[in-house]
Structure formats: structure tokens, C-alpha cells
């Protein structure tokens, strides 16, 4: 293997590692967003229920 081939292979391996790291970061971010979205939906439903209960108490 020539020096150029080794250099290119090394660069390709570094590129692939960065791509893998970036994909993992994106996957982690998506997972976090999905979790937060689910929590927001749950809280939103709880607020609606509390608002309905408050409306009943006011009557």
C-alpha cells in the first residue's frame, strides 16, 4: 500500500467515525425531542382536565 493510499484510507476512516458520531448525536437529539414532546402532551392533557374541574367548581 502506498503512502497516498494509507493517507486516503486514514482520511476515510476519520470521516466515517465523524459520520457515525454525528448520526448518534442526531439520534440522541431525536430521542430527547420525542420524550419531551410526550411529556408536553401529557402535561397539556392534565392542564385541560384541571381547567375543566376548575370550571365545574366555579359554577
CHARMM internal coordinates of N, CA and C (Angstrom, degrees):
IC EDIT
DIST 1 N 1 CA 1.4543
DIST 1 CA 1 C 1.5318
ANGL 1 N 1 CA 1 C 107.78
DIST 1 C 2 N 1.2934
ANGL 1 CA 1 C 2 N 115.79
DIHE 1 N 1 CA 1 C 2 N 132.39
DIST 2 N 2 CA 1.4659
ANGL 1 C 2 N 2 CA 120.12
DIHE 1 CA 1 C 2 N 2 CA -178.33
DIST 2 CA 2 C 1.5296
ANGL 2 N 2 CA 2 C 109.87
DIHE 1 C 2 N 2 CA 2 C -79.60
DIST 2 C 3 N 1.3082
ANGL 2 CA 2 C 3 N 114.51
DIHE 2 N 2 CA 2 C 3 N 166.48
DIST 3 N 3 CA 1.4669
ANGL 2 C 3 N 3 CA 120.92
DIHE 2 CA 2 C 3 N 3 CA 177.64
DIST 3 CA 3 C 1.5306
ANGL 3 N 3 CA 3 C 110.66
DIHE 2 C 3 N 3 CA 3 C -59.98
DIST 3 C 4 N 1.3281
ANGL 3 CA 3 C 4 N 116.57
DIHE 3 N 3 CA 3 C 4 N -40.61
DIST 4 N 4 CA 1.4635
ANGL 3 C 4 N 4 CA 120.69
DIHE 3 CA 3 C 4 N 4 CA 179.02
DIST 4 CA 4 C 1.5265
ANGL 4 N 4 CA 4 C 110.57
DIHE 3 C 4 N 4 CA 4 C -63.12
DIST 4 C 5 N 1.3267
ANGL 4 CA 4 C 5 N 116.65
DIHE 4 N 4 CA 4 C 5 N -43.36
DIST 5 N 5 CA 1.4626
ANGL 4 C 5 N 5 CA 120.07
DIHE 4 CA 4 C 5 N 5 CA 179.21
DIST 5 CA 5 C 1.5278
ANGL 5 N 5 CA 5 C 111.08
DIHE 4 C 5 N 5 CA 5 C -62.97
DIST 5 C 6 N 1.3338
ANGL 5 CA 5 C 6 N 116.39
DIHE 5 N 5 CA 5 C 6 N -41.55
DIST 6 N 6 CA 1.4667
ANGL 5 C 6 N 6 CA 120.16
DIHE 5 CA 5 C 6 N 6 CA 178.49
DIST 6 CA 6 C 1.5253
ANGL 6 N 6 CA 6 C 110.73
DIHE 5 C 6 N 6 CA 6 C -63.70
DIST 6 C 7 N 1.3286
ANGL 6 CA 6 C 7 N 115.93
DIHE 6 N 6 CA 6 C 7 N -41.49
DIST 7 N 7 CA 1.4634
ANGL 6 C 7 N 7 CA 120.58
DIHE 6 CA 6 C 7 N 7 CA 179.54
DIST 7 CA 7 C 1.5220
ANGL 7 N 7 CA 7 C 110.84
DIHE 6 C 7 N 7 CA 7 C -64.01
DIST 7 C 8 N 1.3268
ANGL 7 CA 7 C 8 N 116.10
DIHE 7 N 7 CA 7 C 8 N -44.60
DIST 8 N 8 CA 1.4618
ANGL 7 C 8 N 8 CA 120.01
DIHE 7 CA 7 C 8 N 8 CA 179.47
DIST 8 CA 8 C 1.5272
ANGL 8 N 8 CA 8 C 111.58
DIHE 7 C 8 N 8 CA 8 C -65.72
DIST 8 C 9 N 1.3154
ANGL 8 CA 8 C 9 N 116.82
DIHE 8 N 8 CA 8 C 9 N -40.67
DIST 9 N 9 CA 1.4594
ANGL 8 C 9 N 9 CA 120.83
DIHE 8 CA 8 C 9 N 9 CA 178.73
DIST 9 CA 9 C 1.5247
ANGL 9 N 9 CA 9 C 110.59
DIHE 8 C 9 N 9 CA 9 C -64.24
DIST 9 C 10 N 1.3230
ANGL 9 CA 9 C 10 N 116.45
DIHE 9 N 9 CA 9 C 10 N -42.12
DIST 10 N 10 CA 1.4618
ANGL 9 C 10 N 10 CA 121.04
DIHE 9 CA 9 C 10 N 10 CA 178.12
DIST 10 CA 10 C 1.5295
ANGL 10 N 10 CA 10 C 110.53
DIHE 9 C 10 N 10 CA 10 C -62.45
DIST 10 C 11 N 1.3277
ANGL 10 CA 10 C 11 N 116.35
DIHE 10 N 10 CA 10 C 11 N -43.48
DIST 11 N 11 CA 1.4678
ANGL 10 C 11 N 11 CA 120.59
DIHE 10 CA 10 C 11 N 11 CA 179.16
DIST 11 CA 11 C 1.5271
ANGL 11 N 11 CA 11 C 110.39
DIHE 10 C 11 N 11 CA 11 C -63.58
DIST 11 C 12 N 1.3134
ANGL 11 CA 11 C 12 N 116.76
DIHE 11 N 11 CA 11 C 12 N -41.08
DIST 12 N 12 CA 1.4637
ANGL 11 C 12 N 12 CA 120.85
DIHE 11 CA 11 C 12 N 12 CA 178.66
DIST 12 CA 12 C 1.5266
ANGL 12 N 12 CA 12 C 110.79
DIHE 11 C 12 N 12 CA 12 C -63.87
DIST 12 C 13 N 1.3193
ANGL 12 CA 12 C 13 N 117.48
DIHE 12 N 12 CA 12 C 13 N -42.48
DIST 13 N 13 CA 1.4619
ANGL 12 C 13 N 13 CA 121.08
DIHE 12 CA 12 C 13 N 13 CA 179.20
DIST 13 CA 13 C 1.5267
ANGL 13 N 13 CA 13 C 111.03
DIHE 12 C 13 N 13 CA 13 C -63.81
DIST 13 C 14 N 1.3275
ANGL 13 CA 13 C 14 N 117.39
DIHE 13 N 13 CA 13 C 14 N -41.40
DIST 14 N 14 CA 1.4703
ANGL 13 C 14 N 14 CA 120.91
DIHE 13 CA 13 C 14 N 14 CA 177.23
DIST 14 CA 14 C 1.5248
ANGL 14 N 14 CA 14 C 110.39
DIHE 13 C 14 N 14 CA 14 C -63.21
DIST 14 C 15 N 1.3338
ANGL 14 CA 14 C 15 N 115.81
DIHE 14 N 14 CA 14 C 15 N -43.07
DIST 15 N 15 CA 1.4627
ANGL 14 C 15 N 15 CA 120.86
DIHE 14 CA 14 C 15 N 15 CA 178.87
DIST 15 CA 15 C 1.5296
ANGL 15 N 15 CA 15 C 110.50
DIHE 14 C 15 N 15 CA 15 C -60.31
DIST 15 C 16 N 1.3268
ANGL 15 CA 15 C 16 N 116.46
DIHE 15 N 15 CA 15 C 16 N -45.56
DIST 16 N 16 CA 1.4634
ANGL 15 C 16 N 16 CA 120.44
DIHE 15 CA 15 C 16 N 16 CA -179.44
DIST 16 CA 16 C 1.5233
ANGL 16 N 16 CA 16 C 111.40
DIHE 15 C 16 N 16 CA 16 C -64.30
DIST 16 C 17 N 1.3373
ANGL 16 CA 16 C 17 N 117.35
DIHE 16 N 16 CA 16 C 17 N -38.49
DIST 17 N 17 CA 1.4692
ANGL 16 C 17 N 17 CA 120.48
DIHE 16 CA 16 C 17 N 17 CA 177.03
DIST 17 CA 17 C 1.5213
ANGL 17 N 17 CA 17 C 110.82
DIHE 16 C 17 N 17 CA 17 C -63.11
DIST 17 C 18 N 1.3364
ANGL 17 CA 17 C 18 N 116.34
DIHE 17 N 17 CA 17 C 18 N -43.56
DIST 18 N 18 CA 1.4731
ANGL 17 C 18 N 18 CA 120.12
DIHE 17 CA 17 C 18 N 18 CA 178.64
DIST 18 CA 18 C 1.5219
ANGL 18 N 18 CA 18 C 110.36
DIHE 17 C 18 N 18 CA 18 C -63.25
DIST 18 C 19 N 1.3254
ANGL 18 CA 18 C 19 N 116.62
DIHE 18 N 18 CA 18 C 19 N -41.74
DIST 19 N 19 CA 1.4639
ANGL 18 C 19 N 19 CA 120.18
DIHE 18 CA 18 C 19 N 19 CA 178.93
DIST 19 CA 19 C 1.5339
ANGL 19 N 19 CA 19 C 110.46
DIHE 18 C 19 N 19 CA 19 C -61.09
DIST 19 C 20 N 1.3235
ANGL 19 CA 19 C 20 N 116.29
DIHE 19 N 19 CA 19 C 20 N -43.36
DIST 20 N 20 CA 1.4634
ANGL 19 C 20 N 20 CA 121.13
DIHE 19 CA 19 C 20 N 20 CA 179.20
DIST 20 CA 20 C 1.5232
ANGL 20 N 20 CA 20 C 110.60
DIHE 19 C 20 N 20 CA 20 C -63.15
DIST 20 C 21 N 1.3348
ANGL 20 CA 20 C 21 N 116.74
DIHE 20 N 20 CA 20 C 21 N -44.08
DIST 21 N 21 CA 1.4637
ANGL 20 C 21 N 21 CA 120.72
DIHE 20 CA 20 C 21 N 21 CA 178.82
DIST 21 CA 21 C 1.5248
ANGL 21 N 21 CA 21 C 111.01
DIHE 20 C 21 N 21 CA 21 C -63.36
DIST 21 C 22 N 1.3213
ANGL 21 CA 21 C 22 N 116.86
DIHE 21 N 21 CA 21 C 22 N -41.63
DIST 22 N 22 CA 1.4609
ANGL 21 C 22 N 22 CA 120.36
DIHE 21 CA 21 C 22 N 22 CA 179.59
DIST 22 CA 22 C 1.5232
ANGL 22 N 22 CA 22 C 110.88
DIHE 21 C 22 N 22 CA 22 C -66.58
DIST 22 C 23 N 1.3243
ANGL 22 CA 22 C 23 N 117.23
DIHE 22 N 22 CA 22 C 23 N -39.28
DIST 23 N 23 CA 1.4636
ANGL 22 C 23 N 23 CA 120.15
DIHE 22 CA 22 C 23 N 23 CA 178.40
DIST 23 CA 23 C 1.5185
ANGL 23 N 23 CA 23 C 110.51
DIHE 22 C 23 N 23 CA 23 C -64.52
DIST 23 C 24 N 1.3368
ANGL 23 CA 23 C 24 N 116.77
DIHE 23 N 23 CA 23 C 24 N -40.90
DIST 24 N 24 CA 1.4639
ANGL 23 C 24 N 24 CA 119.80
DIHE 23 CA 23 C 24 N 24 CA 178.05
DIST 24 CA 24 C 1.5220
ANGL 24 N 24 CA 24 C 110.17
DIHE 23 C 24 N 24 CA 24 C -63.43
DIST 24 C 25 N 1.3278
ANGL 24 CA 24 C 25 N 117.52
DIHE 24 N 24 CA 24 C 25 N -41.97
DIST 25 N 25 CA 1.4653
ANGL 24 C 25 N 25 CA 120.82
DIHE 24 CA 24 C 25 N 25 CA 178.36
DIST 25 CA 25 C 1.5272
ANGL 25 N 25 CA 25 C 110.69
DIHE 24 C 25 N 25 CA 25 C -61.97
DIST 25 C 26 N 1.3198
ANGL 25 CA 25 C 26 N 116.93
DIHE 25 N 25 CA 25 C 26 N -42.17
DIST 26 N 26 CA 1.4698
ANGL 25 C 26 N 26 CA 120.36
DIHE 25 CA 25 C 26 N 26 CA 177.57
DIST 26 CA 26 C 1.5276
ANGL 26 N 26 CA 26 C 111.36
DIHE 25 C 26 N 26 CA 26 C -64.59
DIST 26 C 27 N 1.3225
ANGL 26 CA 26 C 27 N 116.62
DIHE 26 N 26 CA 26 C 27 N -42.13
DIST 27 N 27 CA 1.4656
ANGL 26 C 27 N 27 CA 120.63
DIHE 26 CA 26 C 27 N 27 CA 178.45
DIST 27 CA 27 C 1.5287
ANGL 27 N 27 CA 27 C 110.75
DIHE 26 C 27 N 27 CA 27 C -62.28
DIST 27 C 28 N 1.3433
ANGL 27 CA 27 C 28 N 116.50
DIHE 27 N 27 CA 27 C 28 N -42.30
DIST 28 N 28 CA 1.4625
ANGL 27 C 28 N 28 CA 120.89
DIHE 27 CA 27 C 28 N 28 CA 178.39
DIST 28 CA 28 C 1.5256
ANGL 28 N 28 CA 28 C 110.82
DIHE 27 C 28 N 28 CA 28 C -63.76
DIST 28 C 29 N 1.3333
ANGL 28 CA 28 C 29 N 116.46
DIHE 28 N 28 CA 28 C 29 N -42.01
DIST 29 N 29 CA 1.4655
ANGL 28 C 29 N 29 CA 120.52
DIHE 28 CA 28 C 29 N 29 CA 179.21
DIST 29 CA 29 C 1.5253
ANGL 29 N 29 CA 29 C 110.50
DIHE 28 C 29 N 29 CA 29 C -63.95
DIST 29 C 30 N 1.3158
ANGL 29 CA 29 C 30 N 117.09
DIHE 29 N 29 CA 29 C 30 N -42.88
DIST 30 N 30 CA 1.4637
ANGL 29 C 30 N 30 CA 120.83
DIHE 29 CA 29 C 30 N 30 CA 178.87
DIST 30 CA 30 C 1.5216
ANGL 30 N 30 CA 30 C 110.58
DIHE 29 C 30 N 30 CA 30 C -63.11
DIST 30 C 31 N 1.3025
ANGL 30 CA 30 C 31 N 116.71
DIHE 30 N 30 CA 30 C 31 N -42.37
DIST 31 N 31 CA 1.4608
ANGL 30 C 31 N 31 CA 120.86
DIHE 30 CA 30 C 31 N 31 CA 178.65
DIST 31 CA 31 C 1.5288
ANGL 31 N 31 CA 31 C 110.34
DIHE 30 C 31 N 31 CA 31 C -61.04
DIST 31 C 32 N 1.3191
ANGL 31 CA 31 C 32 N 116.19
DIHE 31 N 31 CA 31 C 32 N -43.18
DIST 32 N 32 CA 1.4618
ANGL 31 C 32 N 32 CA 120.24
DIHE 31 CA 31 C 32 N 32 CA 177.72
DIST 32 CA 32 C 1.5129
ANGL 32 N 32 CA 32 C 112.17
DIHE 31 C 32 N 32 CA 32 C -63.28
DIST 32 C 33 N 1.3221
ANGL 32 CA 32 C 33 N 116.48
DIHE 32 N 32 CA 32 C 33 N -42.49
DIST 33 N 33 CA 1.4639
ANGL 32 C 33 N 33 CA 120.02
DIHE 32 CA 32 C 33 N 33 CA 178.59
DIST 33 CA 33 C 1.5247
ANGL 33 N 33 CA 33 C 111.68
DIHE 32 C 33 N 33 CA 33 C -63.55
DIST 33 C 34 N 1.3183
ANGL 33 CA 33 C 34 N 116.45
DIHE 33 N 33 CA 33 C 34 N -40.44
DIST 34 N 34 CA 1.4628
ANGL 33 C 34 N 34 CA 120.06
DIHE 33 CA 33 C 34 N 34 CA 178.73
DIST 34 CA 34 C 1.5254
ANGL 34 N 34 CA 34 C 110.77
DIHE 33 C 34 N 34 CA 34 C -64.23
DIST 34 C 35 N 1.3356
ANGL 34 CA 34 C 35 N 116.71
DIHE 34 N 34 CA 34 C 35 N -40.38
DIST 35 N 35 CA 1.4646
ANGL 34 C 35 N 35 CA 120.89
DIHE 34 CA 34 C 35 N 35 CA 179.09
DIST 35 CA 35 C 1.5261
ANGL 35 N 35 CA 35 C 110.38
DIHE 34 C 35 N 35 CA 35 C -64.56
DIST 35 C 36 N 1.3344
ANGL 35 CA 35 C 36 N 116.43
DIHE 35 N 35 CA 35 C 36 N -47.61
DIST 36 N 36 CA 1.4627
ANGL 35 C 36 N 36 CA 120.81
DIHE 35 CA 35 C 36 N 36 CA -179.57
DIST 36 CA 36 C 1.5240
ANGL 36 N 36 CA 36 C 110.65
DIHE 35 C 36 N 36 CA 36 C -63.43
DIST 36 C 37 N 1.3169
ANGL 36 CA 36 C 37 N 116.63
DIHE 36 N 36 CA 36 C 37 N -39.54
DIST 37 N 37 CA 1.4618
ANGL 36 C 37 N 37 CA 120.56
DIHE 36 CA 36 C 37 N 37 CA 178.51
DIST 37 CA 37 C 1.5271
ANGL 37 N 37 CA 37 C 110.73
DIHE 36 C 37 N 37 CA 37 C -61.60
DIST 37 C 38 N 1.3152
ANGL 37 CA 37 C 38 N 116.54
DIHE 37 N 37 CA 37 C 38 N -42.78
DIST 38 N 38 CA 1.4610
ANGL 37 C 38 N 38 CA 120.88
DIHE 37 CA 37 C 38 N 38 CA 177.90
DIST 38 CA 38 C 1.5210
ANGL 38 N 38 CA 38 C 111.66
DIHE 37 C 38 N 38 CA 38 C -63.74
DIST 38 C 39 N 1.3315
ANGL 38 CA 38 C 39 N 116.47
DIHE 38 N 38 CA 38 C 39 N -42.04
DIST 39 N 39 CA 1.4606
ANGL 38 C 39 N 39 CA 120.59
DIHE 38 CA 38 C 39 N 39 CA 177.98
DIST 39 CA 39 C 1.5228
ANGL 39 N 39 CA 39 C 110.62
DIHE 38 C 39 N 39 CA 39 C -64.71
DIST 39 C 40 N 1.3209
ANGL 39 CA 39 C 40 N 117.25
DIHE 39 N 39 CA 39 C 40 N -40.36
DIST 40 N 40 CA 1.4625
ANGL 39 C 40 N 40 CA 121.16
DIHE 39 CA 39 C 40 N 40 CA 178.78
DIST 40 CA 40 C 1.5242
ANGL 40 N 40 CA 40 C 110.37
DIHE 39 C 40 N 40 CA 40 C -62.24
DIST 40 C 41 N 1.3116
ANGL 40 CA 40 C 41 N 116.75
DIHE 40 N 40 CA 40 C 41 N -43.78
DIST 41 N 41 CA 1.4685
ANGL 40 C 41 N 41 CA 120.89
DIHE 40 CA 40 C 41 N 41 CA 179.66
DIST 41 CA 41 C 1.5220
ANGL 41 N 41 CA 41 C 110.53
DIHE 40 C 41 N 41 CA 41 C -61.55
DIST 41 C 42 N 1.3222
ANGL 41 CA 41 C 42 N 116.12
DIHE 41 N 41 CA 41 C 42 N -43.08
DIST 42 N 42 CA 1.4654
ANGL 41 C 42 N 42 CA 120.35
DIHE 41 CA 41 C 42 N 42 CA 179.57
DIST 42 CA 42 C 1.5301
ANGL 42 N 42 CA 42 C 110.47
DIHE 41 C 42 N 42 CA 42 C -63.44
DIST 42 C 43 N 1.3196
ANGL 42 CA 42 C 43 N 117.28
DIHE 42 N 42 CA 42 C 43 N -45.29
DIST 43 N 43 CA 1.4658
ANGL 42 C 43 N 43 CA 120.63
DIHE 42 CA 42 C 43 N 43 CA 178.80
DIST 43 CA 43 C 1.5191
ANGL 43 N 43 CA 43 C 111.39
DIHE 42 C 43 N 43 CA 43 C -64.48
DIST 43 C 44 N 1.3102
ANGL 43 CA 43 C 44 N 116.92
DIHE 43 N 43 CA 43 C 44 N -38.53
DIST 44 N 44 CA 1.4568
ANGL 43 C 44 N 44 CA 121.32
DIHE 43 CA 43 C 44 N 44 CA 178.63
DIST 44 CA 44 C 1.5301
ANGL 44 N 44 CA 44 C 110.58
DIHE 43 C 44 N 44 CA 44 C -61.29
DIST 44 C 45 N 1.3152
ANGL 44 CA 44 C 45 N 116.61
DIHE 44 N 44 CA 44 C 45 N -41.43
DIST 45 N 45 CA 1.4646
ANGL 44 C 45 N 45 CA 120.62
DIHE 44 CA 44 C 45 N 45 CA 178.12
DIST 45 CA 45 C 1.5277
ANGL 45 N 45 CA 45 C 110.80
DIHE 44 C 45 N 45 CA 45 C -66.21
DIST 45 C 46 N 1.3342
ANGL 45 CA 45 C 46 N 116.45
DIHE 45 N 45 CA 45 C 46 N -39.22
DIST 46 N 46 CA 1.4619
ANGL 45 C 46 N 46 CA 119.95
DIHE 45 CA 45 C 46 N 46 CA 178.34
DIST 46 CA 46 C 1.5259
ANGL 46 N 46 CA 46 C 110.84
DIHE 45 C 46 N 46 CA 46 C -64.48
DIST 46 C 47 N 1.3216
ANGL 46 CA 46 C 47 N 117.36
DIHE 46 N 46 CA 46 C 47 N -40.74
DIST 47 N 47 CA 1.4631
ANGL 46 C 47 N 47 CA 121.38
DIHE 46 CA 46 C 47 N 47 CA 177.95
DIST 47 CA 47 C 1.5227
ANGL 47 N 47 CA 47 C 109.99
DIHE 46 C 47 N 47 CA 47 C -62.22
DIST 47 C 48 N 1.3139
ANGL 47 CA 47 C 48 N 117.38
DIHE 47 N 47 CA 47 C 48 N -43.75
DIST 48 N 48 CA 1.4686
ANGL 47 C 48 N 48 CA 120.79
DIHE 47 CA 47 C 48 N 48 CA 178.46
DIST 48 CA 48 C 1.5221
ANGL 48 N 48 CA 48 C 110.94
DIHE 47 C 48 N 48 CA 48 C -59.90
DIST 48 C 49 N 1.3218
ANGL 48 CA 48 C 49 N 116.46
DIHE 48 N 48 CA 48 C 49 N -44.17
DIST 49 N 49 CA 1.4655
ANGL 48 C 49 N 49 CA 120.67
DIHE 48 CA 48 C 49 N 49 CA 178.72
DIST 49 CA 49 C 1.5213
ANGL 49 N 49 CA 49 C 110.68
DIHE 48 C 49 N 49 CA 49 C -61.94
DIST 49 C 50 N 1.3249
ANGL 49 CA 49 C 50 N 116.84
DIHE 49 N 49 CA 49 C 50 N -44.72
DIST 50 N 50 CA 1.4635
ANGL 49 C 50 N 50 CA 120.45
DIHE 49 CA 49 C 50 N 50 CA 179.51
DIST 50 CA 50 C 1.5213
ANGL 50 N 50 CA 50 C 111.68
DIHE 49 C 50 N 50 CA 50 C -64.75
DIST 50 C 51 N 1.3216
ANGL 50 CA 50 C 51 N 117.01
DIHE 50 N 50 CA 50 C 51 N -37.67
DIST 51 N 51 CA 1.4674
ANGL 50 C 51 N 51 CA 120.08
DIHE 50 CA 50 C 51 N 51 CA 177.61
DIST 51 CA 51 C 1.5248
ANGL 51 N 51 CA 51 C 110.81
DIHE 50 C 51 N 51 CA 51 C -64.32
DIST 51 C 52 N 1.3187
ANGL 51 CA 51 C 52 N 116.63
DIHE 51 N 51 CA 51 C 52 N -39.97
DIST 52 N 52 CA 1.4665
ANGL 51 C 52 N 52 CA 120.41
DIHE 51 CA 51 C 52 N 52 CA 177.99
DIST 52 CA 52 C 1.5262
ANGL 52 N 52 CA 52 C 110.77
DIHE 51 C 52 N 52 CA 52 C -65.49
DIST 52 C 53 N 1.3290
ANGL 52 CA 52 C 53 N 116.61
DIHE 52 N 52 CA 52 C 53 N -42.42
DIST 53 N 53 CA 1.4630
ANGL 52 C 53 N 53 CA 120.29
DIHE 52 CA 52 C 53 N 53 CA 178.76
DIST 53 CA 53 C 1.5241
ANGL 53 N 53 CA 53 C 110.85
DIHE 52 C 53 N 53 CA 53 C -64.10
DIST 53 C 54 N 1.3121
ANGL 53 CA 53 C 54 N 117.09
DIHE 53 N 53 CA 53 C 54 N -40.18
DIST 54 N 54 CA 1.4606
ANGL 53 C 54 N 54 CA 121.45
DIHE 53 CA 53 C 54 N 54 CA 177.92
DIST 54 CA 54 C 1.5202
ANGL 54 N 54 CA 54 C 110.79
DIHE 53 C 54 N 54 CA 54 C -63.52
DIST 54 C 55 N 1.3107
ANGL 54 CA 54 C 55 N 116.91
DIHE 54 N 54 CA 54 C 55 N -41.45
DIST 55 N 55 CA 1.4662
ANGL 54 C 55 N 55 CA 120.82
DIHE 54 CA 54 C 55 N 55 CA 178.40
DIST 55 CA 55 C 1.5242
ANGL 55 N 55 CA 55 C 110.57
DIHE 54 C 55 N 55 CA 55 C -61.84
DIST 55 C 56 N 1.3282
ANGL 55 CA 55 C 56 N 117.43
DIHE 55 N 55 CA 55 C 56 N -39.07
DIST 56 N 56 CA 1.4663
ANGL 55 C 56 N 56 CA 121.19
DIHE 55 CA 55 C 56 N 56 CA 178.10
DIST 56 CA 56 C 1.5247
ANGL 56 N 56 CA 56 C 110.02
DIHE 55 C 56 N 56 CA 56 C -66.20
DIST 56 C 57 N 1.3195
ANGL 56 CA 56 C 57 N 117.33
DIHE 56 N 56 CA 56 C 57 N -42.48
DIST 57 N 57 CA 1.4647
ANGL 56 C 57 N 57 CA 120.99
DIHE 56 CA 56 C 57 N 57 CA -179.42
DIST 57 CA 57 C 1.5217
ANGL 57 N 57 CA 57 C 111.93
DIHE 56 C 57 N 57 CA 57 C -65.16
DIST 57 C 58 N 1.3065
ANGL 57 CA 57 C 58 N 117.31
DIHE 57 N 57 CA 57 C 58 N -30.56
DIST 58 N 58 CA 1.4646
ANGL 57 C 58 N 58 CA 121.50
DIHE 57 CA 57 C 58 N 58 CA -178.43
DIST 58 CA 58 C 1.5251
ANGL 58 N 58 CA 58 C 112.11
DIHE 57 C 58 N 58 CA 58 C -76.15
DIST 58 C 59 N 1.3271
ANGL 58 CA 58 C 59 N 117.43
DIHE 58 N 58 CA 58 C 59 N -16.52
DIST 59 N 59 CA 1.4722
ANGL 58 C 59 N 59 CA 119.46
DIHE 58 CA 58 C 59 N 59 CA -177.84
DIST 59 CA 59 C 1.5105
ANGL 59 N 59 CA 59 C 111.18
DIHE 58 C 59 N 59 CA 59 C -92.12
END
COOR INIT
IC SEED 1 N 1 CA 1 C
IC BUILD
